Amino acid sequence: MLNYTKEEKMDFRDSDYRTDGRKTSVVKSSEAGGEGSEKANLSAVGRYIKGVHFPAHKDDLVNQAKENAAPKDVLNILDHFSDKNYKSVVEITKEVLKTHS
């Protein structure tokens, strides 16, 4: 599980709703900017792939994110992932950093 500091958690905005009407926190990575945007990207991806079982293919990650009502910026991050199986959250973290560095 990914751990975040209080400052990183503050990057979340309670402004979007899921299709079932429940409120969800969404990272506005365009608002985060700079080094914080990398952390925001990690937070967002981690939040929206919750529930995926490893190993997980890129397509599994995208499908889980869609099921969790991920915003376009998170889906865009996942679309840039390599087309392969990921064995753990650590591999996903490395991929986010690699694709958005």
C-alpha positions as CSV (number, residue, x, y, z in Angstrom):
1,M,0.0,0.0,0.0
2,L,1.2,3.5,-0.8
3,N,1.8,5.9,2.1
4,Y,1.5,9.6,1.7
5,T,2.3,12.6,3.9
6,K,-0.3,15.1,5.1
7,E,0.8,17.5,2.3
8,E,0.3,14.9,-0.4
9,K,-3.2,14.0,0.9
10,M,-4.1,17.7,0.6
11,D,-3.6,17.5,-3.2
12,F,-7.0,15.7,-3.3
13,R,-10.1,17.8,-4.2
14,D,-13.7,16.7,-3.2
15,S,-15.3,18.0,-6.3
16,D,-16.2,15.0,-8.4
17,Y,-18.9,12.4,-8.1
18,R,-19.1,8.7,-9.1
19,T,-21.8,7.5,-11.3
20,D,-23.6,6.1,-8.3
21,G,-23.8,9.6,-6.7
22,R,-21.2,9.0,-4.1
23,K,-18.6,11.7,-3.7
24,T,-15.0,10.8,-4.6
25,S,-11.7,12.6,-4.1
26,V,-9.9,13.4,-7.3
27,V,-6.4,14.6,-7.8
28,K,-6.3,17.6,-10.1
29,S,-2.8,16.9,-11.4
30,S,-2.8,20.1,-13.5
31,E,-3.2,22.1,-10.2
32,A,-0.5,20.2,-8.4
33,G,2.4,21.3,-10.6
34,G,6.2,20.7,-10.3
35,E,7.5,17.9,-8.1
36,G,4.2,17.6,-6.4
37,S,2.5,16.6,-9.6
38,E,4.6,13.4,-9.6
39,K,3.3,12.6,-6.1
40,A,-0.2,13.5,-7.1
41,N,0.0,11.2,-10.1
42,L,1.1,8.3,-7.8
43,S,-1.7,9.1,-5.4
44,A,-4.3,9.2,-8.1
45,V,-3.2,6.0,-9.8
46,G,-3.0,4.2,-6.5
47,R,-6.5,5.3,-5.6
48,Y,-8.1,4.3,-8.8
49,I,-6.5,0.9,-9.3
50,K,-7.6,-0.2,-5.8
51,G,-9.0,-3.7,-6.0
52,V,-6.8,-5.0,-8.8
53,H,-5.2,-8.4,-8.3
54,F,-1.5,-9.0,-9.1
55,P,-0.1,-9.9,-11.5
56,A,-2.1,-7.4,-13.5
57,H,-1.8,-6.5,-17.2
58,K,-1.9,-2.9,-18.3
59,D,-5.5,-3.6,-19.6
60,D,-6.5,-4.9,-16.1
61,L,-5.2,-1.7,-14.6
62,V,-7.2,0.5,-17.0
63,N,-10.3,-1.6,-16.6
64,Q,-10.1,-1.4,-12.8
65,A,-9.5,2.4,-12.9
66,K,-12.6,2.8,-15.2
67,E,-14.6,0.6,-12.8
68,N,-13.5,3.0,-9.9
69,A,-14.6,6.0,-12.0
70,A,-11.1,7.3,-12.6
71,P,-10.8,10.8,-14.2
72,K,-9.3,11.3,-17.6
73,D,-5.9,12.3,-16.3
74,V,-5.5,9.0,-14.5
75,L,-6.6,7.0,-17.5
76,N,-4.1,9.0,-19.6
77,I,-1.3,8.0,-17.2
78,L,-2.3,4.4,-17.5
79,D,-2.5,4.6,-21.3
80,H,1.2,5.5,-21.4
81,F,2.2,2.3,-19.4
82,S,4.1,-0.4,-21.2
83,D,1.9,-3.2,-22.6
84,K,2.9,-5.9,-20.0
85,N,2.0,-7.6,-16.7
86,Y,2.8,-5.8,-13.5
87,K,3.7,-8.0,-10.5
88,S,3.2,-5.4,-7.7
89,V,2.4,-1.8,-6.7
90,V,6.2,-1.2,-6.7
91,E,6.3,-1.9,-10.4
92,I,3.4,0.4,-11.0
93,T,5.1,3.2,-9.0
94,K,8.2,2.8,-11.2
95,E,6.1,2.9,-14.3
96,V,4.3,6.1,-13.3
97,L,7.7,7.7,-12.5
98,K,9.2,6.5,-15.8
99,T,6.3,7.7,-18.0
100,H,5.9,11.1,-16.2
101,S,9.4,12.2,-15.4
